[in-house]
Amino acid sequence: MTGLEAIAAHNGWSIAIVGVTIVFTGLAMLSIILSQLYKVLDFWENRDDFFKRLKRGDAAEDLPDITVSPDMQETVRQYQMLADRLGEPFSLPKLLDFAQKCGLVNPHATINRLLKQNVIVPDGEGYYRWHQAISG
């Protein structure tokens, strides 16, 4: 027995398919690792900043006083009413879900803007609170 008959008789086709699958999977994983390597290197270069932020935390008393722009005051009032219904500290996904159910416009972008402006601040335990100047 020679040629293709010998390959079929001794499971050569399945061995070849397994080999191709292993090589393809390895190359795909290697390409994913290499495509994300810049993130790891960037983190490694800025690790001191990361650990400083981690140690400092984002406690509300460390935040500067904020002023809410007039165009955001109504938005802040609406989201604060939603958060009051959830209770403080509140979960950000629950606030987002609640805002979507209430039909507020662009809740993802609005909550992101409130986070960037430090209107909503993390409490360090996975939940969020309103900035003291706003809630007070």
Biotite code that builds the C-alpha atoms (Angstrom):
import biotite.structure as struc

atoms = struc.array([
    struc.Atom([0.000, 0.000, 0.000], chain_id="A", res_id=1, res_name="MET", atom_name="CA", element="C"),
    struc.Atom([1.490, 3.345, -1.064], chain_id="A", res_id=2, res_name="THR", atom_name="CA", element="C"),
    struc.Atom([0.475, 6.951, -1.703], chain_id="A", res_id=3, res_name="GLY", atom_name="CA", element="C"),
    struc.Atom([-2.937, 8.288, -0.715], chain_id="A", res_id=4, res_name="LEU", atom_name="CA", element="C"),
    struc.Atom([-4.176, 4.858, 0.387], chain_id="A", res_id=5, res_name="GLU", atom_name="CA", element="C"),
    struc.Atom([-1.406, 4.632, 2.998], chain_id="A", res_id=6, res_name="ALA", atom_name="CA", element="C"),
    struc.Atom([-2.157, 8.138, 4.270], chain_id="A", res_id=7, res_name="ILE", atom_name="CA", element="C"),
    struc.Atom([-5.864, 7.324, 4.648], chain_id="A", res_id=8, res_name="ALA", atom_name="CA", element="C"),
    struc.Atom([-5.163, 3.951, 6.272], chain_id="A", res_id=9, res_name="ALA", atom_name="CA", element="C"),
    struc.Atom([-2.932, 5.399, 8.984], chain_id="A", res_id=10, res_name="HIS", atom_name="CA", element="C"),
    struc.Atom([-5.051, 8.479, 9.898], chain_id="A", res_id=11, res_name="ASN", atom_name="CA", element="C"),
    struc.Atom([-2.762, 10.818, 7.977], chain_id="A", res_id=12, res_name="GLY", atom_name="CA", element="C"),
    struc.Atom([-5.529, 13.213, 6.987], chain_id="A", res_id=13, res_name="TRP", atom_name="CA", element="C"),
    struc.Atom([-6.690, 13.809, 10.553], chain_id="A", res_id=14, res_name="SER", atom_name="CA", element="C"),
    struc.Atom([-3.100, 14.220, 11.742], chain_id="A", res_id=15, res_name="ILE", atom_name="CA", element="C"),
    struc.Atom([-2.523, 16.802, 9.004], chain_id="A", res_id=16, res_name="ALA", atom_name="CA", element="C"),
    struc.Atom([-5.700, 18.712, 9.928], chain_id="A", res_id=17, res_name="ILE", atom_name="CA", element="C"),
    struc.Atom([-4.725, 18.752, 13.616], chain_id="A", res_id=18, res_name="VAL", atom_name="CA", element="C"),
    struc.Atom([-1.254, 19.992, 12.714], chain_id="A", res_id=19, res_name="GLY", atom_name="CA", element="C"),
    struc.Atom([-2.599, 22.803, 10.525], chain_id="A", res_id=20, res_name="VAL", atom_name="CA", element="C"),
    struc.Atom([-5.047, 23.797, 13.264], chain_id="A", res_id=21, res_name="THR", atom_name="CA", element="C"),
    struc.Atom([-2.283, 23.955, 15.883], chain_id="A", res_id=22, res_name="ILE", atom_name="CA", element="C"),
    struc.Atom([-0.051, 26.054, 13.628], chain_id="A", res_id=23, res_name="VAL", atom_name="CA", element="C"),
    struc.Atom([-2.885, 28.411, 12.665], chain_id="A", res_id=24, res_name="PHE", atom_name="CA", element="C"),
    struc.Atom([-3.950, 28.860, 16.301], chain_id="A", res_id=25, res_name="THR", atom_name="CA", element="C"),
    struc.Atom([-0.381, 29.565, 17.362], chain_id="A", res_id=26, res_name="GLY", atom_name="CA", element="C"),
    struc.Atom([0.107, 32.148, 14.628], chain_id="A", res_id=27, res_name="LEU", atom_name="CA", element="C"),
    struc.Atom([-3.214, 33.833, 15.441], chain_id="A", res_id=28, res_name="ALA", atom_name="CA", element="C"),
    struc.Atom([-2.288, 34.065, 19.127], chain_id="A", res_id=29, res_name="MET", atom_name="CA", element="C"),
    struc.Atom([1.143, 35.413, 18.257], chain_id="A", res_id=30, res_name="LEU", atom_name="CA", element="C"),
    struc.Atom([-0.387, 38.110, 16.070], chain_id="A", res_id=31, res_name="SER", atom_name="CA", element="C"),
    struc.Atom([-2.815, 39.123, 18.837], chain_id="A", res_id=32, res_name="ILE", atom_name="CA", element="C"),
    struc.Atom([0.008, 39.325, 21.369], chain_id="A", res_id=33, res_name="ILE", atom_name="CA", element="C"),
    struc.Atom([2.150, 41.403, 19.040], chain_id="A", res_id=34, res_name="LEU", atom_name="CA", element="C"),
    struc.Atom([-0.728, 43.733, 18.171], chain_id="A", res_id=35, res_name="SER", atom_name="CA", element="C"),
    struc.Atom([-1.323, 44.510, 21.863], chain_id="A", res_id=36, res_name="GLN", atom_name="CA", element="C"),
    struc.Atom([2.321, 44.650, 22.928], chain_id="A", res_id=37, res_name="LEU", atom_name="CA", element="C"),
    struc.Atom([2.422, 48.455, 22.688], chain_id="A", res_id=38, res_name="TYR", atom_name="CA", element="C"),
    struc.Atom([-0.143, 48.678, 25.512], chain_id="A", res_id=39, res_name="LYS", atom_name="CA", element="C"),
    struc.Atom([2.014, 46.559, 27.800], chain_id="A", res_id=40, res_name="VAL", atom_name="CA", element="C"),
    struc.Atom([5.110, 48.596, 26.950], chain_id="A", res_id=41, res_name="LEU", atom_name="CA", element="C"),
    struc.Atom([3.252, 51.876, 27.508], chain_id="A", res_id=42, res_name="ASP", atom_name="CA", element="C"),
    struc.Atom([2.044, 50.630, 30.884], chain_id="A", res_id=43, res_name="PHE", atom_name="CA", element="C"),
    struc.Atom([5.579, 49.556, 31.784], chain_id="A", res_id=44, res_name="TRP", atom_name="CA", element="C"),
    struc.Atom([6.964, 52.993, 30.931], chain_id="A", res_id=45, res_name="GLU", atom_name="CA", element="C"),
    struc.Atom([4.259, 54.790, 32.942], chain_id="A", res_id=46, res_name="ASN", atom_name="CA", element="C"),
    struc.Atom([3.948, 52.342, 35.828], chain_id="A", res_id=47, res_name="ARG", atom_name="CA", element="C"),
    struc.Atom([4.984, 54.962, 38.410], chain_id="A", res_id=48, res_name="ASP", atom_name="CA", element="C"),
    struc.Atom([2.058, 57.178, 37.430], chain_id="A", res_id=49, res_name="ASP", atom_name="CA", element="C"),
    struc.Atom([-0.293, 54.214, 37.608], chain_id="A", res_id=50, res_name="PHE", atom_name="CA", element="C"),
    struc.Atom([0.835, 53.235, 41.104], chain_id="A", res_id=51, res_name="PHE", atom_name="CA", element="C"),
    struc.Atom([0.637, 56.854, 42.293], chain_id="A", res_id=52, res_name="LYS", atom_name="CA", element="C"),
    struc.Atom([-2.959, 57.052, 41.086], chain_id="A", res_id=53, res_name="ARG", atom_name="CA", element="C"),
    struc.Atom([-3.690, 53.678, 42.658], chain_id="A", res_id=54, res_name="LEU", atom_name="CA", element="C"),
    struc.Atom([-2.279, 54.728, 46.037], chain_id="A", res_id=55, res_name="LYS", atom_name="CA", element="C"),
    struc.Atom([-3.899, 58.149, 45.963], chain_id="A", res_id=56, res_name="ARG", atom_name="CA", element="C"),
    struc.Atom([-7.291, 56.842, 44.960], chain_id="A", res_id=57, res_name="GLY", atom_name="CA", element="C"),
    struc.Atom([-10.036, 59.152, 43.861], chain_id="A", res_id=58, res_name="ASP", atom_name="CA", element="C"),
    struc.Atom([-11.461, 60.191, 47.206], chain_id="A", res_id=59, res_name="ALA", atom_name="CA", element="C"),
    struc.Atom([-13.929, 63.059, 47.002], chain_id="A", res_id=60, res_name="ALA", atom_name="CA", element="C"),
    struc.Atom([-11.990, 65.205, 49.471], chain_id="A", res_id=61, res_name="GLU", atom_name="CA", element="C"),
    struc.Atom([-8.963, 65.230, 47.146], chain_id="A", res_id=62, res_name="ASP", atom_name="CA", element="C"),
    struc.Atom([-10.957, 66.599, 44.224], chain_id="A", res_id=63, res_name="LEU", atom_name="CA", element="C"),
    struc.Atom([-10.875, 70.294, 43.416], chain_id="A", res_id=64, res_name="PRO", atom_name="CA", element="C"),
    struc.Atom([-14.020, 72.354, 43.617], chain_id="A", res_id=65, res_name="ASP", atom_name="CA", element="C"),
    struc.Atom([-15.985, 72.117, 40.432], chain_id="A", res_id=66, res_name="ILE", atom_name="CA", element="C"),
    struc.Atom([-18.375, 74.365, 38.610], chain_id="A", res_id=67, res_name="THR", atom_name="CA", element="C"),
    struc.Atom([-21.040, 72.931, 36.366], chain_id="A", res_id=68, res_name="VAL", atom_name="CA", element="C"),
    struc.Atom([-21.532, 74.775, 33.112], chain_id="A", res_id=69, res_name="SER", atom_name="CA", element="C"),
    struc.Atom([-25.016, 76.213, 32.549], chain_id="A", res_id=70, res_name="PRO", atom_name="CA", element="C"),
    struc.Atom([-25.691, 73.831, 29.669], chain_id="A", res_id=71, res_name="ASP", atom_name="CA", element="C"),
    struc.Atom([-24.999, 70.845, 31.945], chain_id="A", res_id=72, res_name="MET", atom_name="CA", element="C"),
    struc.Atom([-26.997, 71.981, 34.983], chain_id="A", res_id=73, res_name="GLN", atom_name="CA", element="C"),
    struc.Atom([-30.270, 70.491, 33.786], chain_id="A", res_id=74, res_name="GLU", atom_name="CA", element="C"),
    struc.Atom([-28.537, 67.267, 32.801], chain_id="A", res_id=75, res_name="THR", atom_name="CA", element="C"),
    struc.Atom([-26.852, 67.033, 36.196], chain_id="A", res_id=76, res_name="VAL", atom_name="CA", element="C"),
    struc.Atom([-30.198, 67.619, 37.891], chain_id="A", res_id=77, res_name="ARG", atom_name="CA", element="C"),
    struc.Atom([-31.849, 64.823, 35.863], chain_id="A", res_id=78, res_name="GLN", atom_name="CA", element="C"),
    struc.Atom([-29.100, 62.304, 36.544], chain_id="A", res_id=79, res_name="TYR", atom_name="CA", element="C"),
    struc.Atom([-28.933, 63.280, 40.195], chain_id="A", res_id=80, res_name="GLN", atom_name="CA", element="C"),
    struc.Atom([-32.645, 62.572, 40.550], chain_id="A", res_id=81, res_name="MET", atom_name="CA", element="C"),
    struc.Atom([-32.109, 59.142, 38.975], chain_id="A", res_id=82, res_name="LEU", atom_name="CA", element="C"),
    struc.Atom([-29.186, 58.459, 41.303], chain_id="A", res_id=83, res_name="ALA", atom_name="CA", element="C"),
    struc.Atom([-31.252, 59.542, 44.310], chain_id="A", res_id=84, res_name="ASP", atom_name="CA", element="C"),
    struc.Atom([-33.794, 56.872, 43.413], chain_id="A", res_id=85, res_name="ARG", atom_name="CA", element="C"),
    struc.Atom([-30.988, 54.293, 43.311], chain_id="A", res_id=86, res_name="LEU", atom_name="CA", element="C"),
    struc.Atom([-29.525, 55.471, 46.608], chain_id="A", res_id=87, res_name="GLY", atom_name="CA", element="C"),
    struc.Atom([-25.965, 56.463, 47.323], chain_id="A", res_id=88, res_name="GLU", atom_name="CA", element="C"),
    struc.Atom([-23.450, 54.989, 46.621], chain_id="A", res_id=89, res_name="PRO", atom_name="CA", element="C"),
    struc.Atom([-24.873, 53.890, 43.289], chain_id="A", res_id=90, res_name="PHE", atom_name="CA", element="C"),
    struc.Atom([-23.787, 51.475, 40.606], chain_id="A", res_id=91, res_name="SER", atom_name="CA", element="C"),
    struc.Atom([-22.880, 53.072, 37.289], chain_id="A", res_id=92, res_name="LEU", atom_name="CA", element="C"),
    struc.Atom([-24.430, 50.284, 35.148], chain_id="A", res_id=93, res_name="PRO", atom_name="CA", element="C"),
    struc.Atom([-27.691, 50.612, 37.081], chain_id="A", res_id=94, res_name="LYS", atom_name="CA", element="C"),
    struc.Atom([-27.683, 54.391, 36.567], chain_id="A", res_id=95, res_name="LEU", atom_name="CA", element="C"),
    struc.Atom([-27.053, 53.871, 32.860], chain_id="A", res_id=96, res_name="LEU", atom_name="CA", element="C"),
    struc.Atom([-29.841, 51.293, 32.590], chain_id="A", res_id=97, res_name="ASP", atom_name="CA", element="C"),
    struc.Atom([-32.208, 53.563, 34.495], chain_id="A", res_id=98, res_name="PHE", atom_name="CA", element="C"),
    struc.Atom([-31.338, 56.525, 32.241], chain_id="A", res_id=99, res_name="ALA", atom_name="CA", element="C"),
    struc.Atom([-32.004, 54.432, 29.132], chain_id="A", res_id=100, res_name="GLN", atom_name="CA", element="C"),
    struc.Atom([-35.368, 53.283, 30.495], chain_id="A", res_id=101, res_name="LYS", atom_name="CA", element="C"),
    struc.Atom([-36.305, 56.895, 31.235], chain_id="A", res_id=102, res_name="CYS", atom_name="CA", element="C"),
    struc.Atom([-35.467, 57.875, 27.660], chain_id="A", res_id=103, res_name="GLY", atom_name="CA", element="C"),
    struc.Atom([-32.663, 60.340, 28.372], chain_id="A", res_id=104, res_name="LEU", atom_name="CA", element="C"),
    struc.Atom([-30.629, 61.345, 25.332], chain_id="A", res_id=105, res_name="VAL", atom_name="CA", element="C"),
    struc.Atom([-27.144, 59.776, 24.905], chain_id="A", res_id=106, res_name="ASN", atom_name="CA", element="C"),
    struc.Atom([-26.804, 58.323, 28.408], chain_id="A", res_id=107, res_name="PRO", atom_name="CA", element="C"),
    struc.Atom([-23.382, 56.731, 27.717], chain_id="A", res_id=108, res_name="HIS", atom_name="CA", element="C"),
    struc.Atom([-21.840, 59.985, 26.519], chain_id="A", res_id=109, res_name="ALA", atom_name="CA", element="C"),
    struc.Atom([-23.509, 62.025, 29.251], chain_id="A", res_id=110, res_name="THR", atom_name="CA", element="C"),
    struc.Atom([-22.335, 59.780, 32.076], chain_id="A", res_id=111, res_name="ILE", atom_name="CA", element="C"),
    struc.Atom([-18.857, 59.742, 30.559], chain_id="A", res_id=112, res_name="ASN", atom_name="CA", element="C"),
    struc.Atom([-18.864, 63.555, 30.516], chain_id="A", res_id=113, res_name="ARG", atom_name="CA", element="C"),
    struc.Atom([-20.044, 63.676, 34.135], chain_id="A", res_id=114, res_name="LEU", atom_name="CA", element="C"),
    struc.Atom([-17.229, 61.300, 35.102], chain_id="A", res_id=115, res_name="LEU", atom_name="CA", element="C"),
    struc.Atom([-14.605, 63.356, 33.262], chain_id="A", res_id=116, res_name="LYS", atom_name="CA", element="C"),
    struc.Atom([-15.830, 66.567, 34.899], chain_id="A", res_id=117, res_name="GLN", atom_name="CA", element="C"),
    struc.Atom([-15.676, 64.862, 38.330], chain_id="A", res_id=118, res_name="ASN", atom_name="CA", element="C"),
    struc.Atom([-19.382, 65.419, 38.910], chain_id="A", res_id=119, res_name="VAL", atom_name="CA", element="C"),
    struc.Atom([-19.674, 61.684, 39.549], chain_id="A", res_id=120, res_name="ILE", atom_name="CA", element="C"),
    struc.Atom([-16.716, 60.303, 41.510], chain_id="A", res_id=121, res_name="VAL", atom_name="CA", element="C"),
    struc.Atom([-15.765, 56.720, 42.403], chain_id="A", res_id=122, res_name="PRO", atom_name="CA", element="C"),
    struc.Atom([-15.851, 55.818, 46.070], chain_id="A", res_id=123, res_name="ASP", atom_name="CA", element="C"),
    struc.Atom([-13.002, 53.295, 45.818], chain_id="A", res_id=124, res_name="GLY", atom_name="CA", element="C"),
    struc.Atom([-15.213, 50.255, 46.370], chain_id="A", res_id=125, res_name="GLU", atom_name="CA", element="C"),
    struc.Atom([-16.693, 49.898, 42.884], chain_id="A", res_id=126, res_name="GLY", atom_name="CA", element="C"),
    struc.Atom([-19.557, 52.323, 43.371], chain_id="A", res_id=127, res_name="TYR", atom_name="CA", element="C"),
    struc.Atom([-19.975, 56.032, 42.629], chain_id="A", res_id=128, res_name="TYR", atom_name="CA", element="C"),
    struc.Atom([-21.118, 59.157, 44.436], chain_id="A", res_id=129, res_name="ARG", atom_name="CA", element="C"),
    struc.Atom([-21.926, 62.727, 43.508], chain_id="A", res_id=130, res_name="TRP", atom_name="CA", element="C"),
    struc.Atom([-19.180, 65.251, 44.119], chain_id="A", res_id=131, res_name="HIS", atom_name="CA", element="C"),
    struc.Atom([-19.608, 66.881, 47.532], chain_id="A", res_id=132, res_name="GLN", atom_name="CA", element="C"),
    struc.Atom([-20.024, 70.363, 46.032], chain_id="A", res_id=133, res_name="ALA", atom_name="CA", element="C"),
    struc.Atom([-22.950, 69.115, 43.928], chain_id="A", res_id=134, res_name="ILE", atom_name="CA", element="C"),
    struc.Atom([-24.675, 66.844, 46.420], chain_id="A", res_id=135, res_name="SER", atom_name="CA", element="C"),
    struc.Atom([-24.272, 69.153, 49.350], chain_id="A", res_id=136, res_name="GLY", atom_name="CA", element="C"),
])
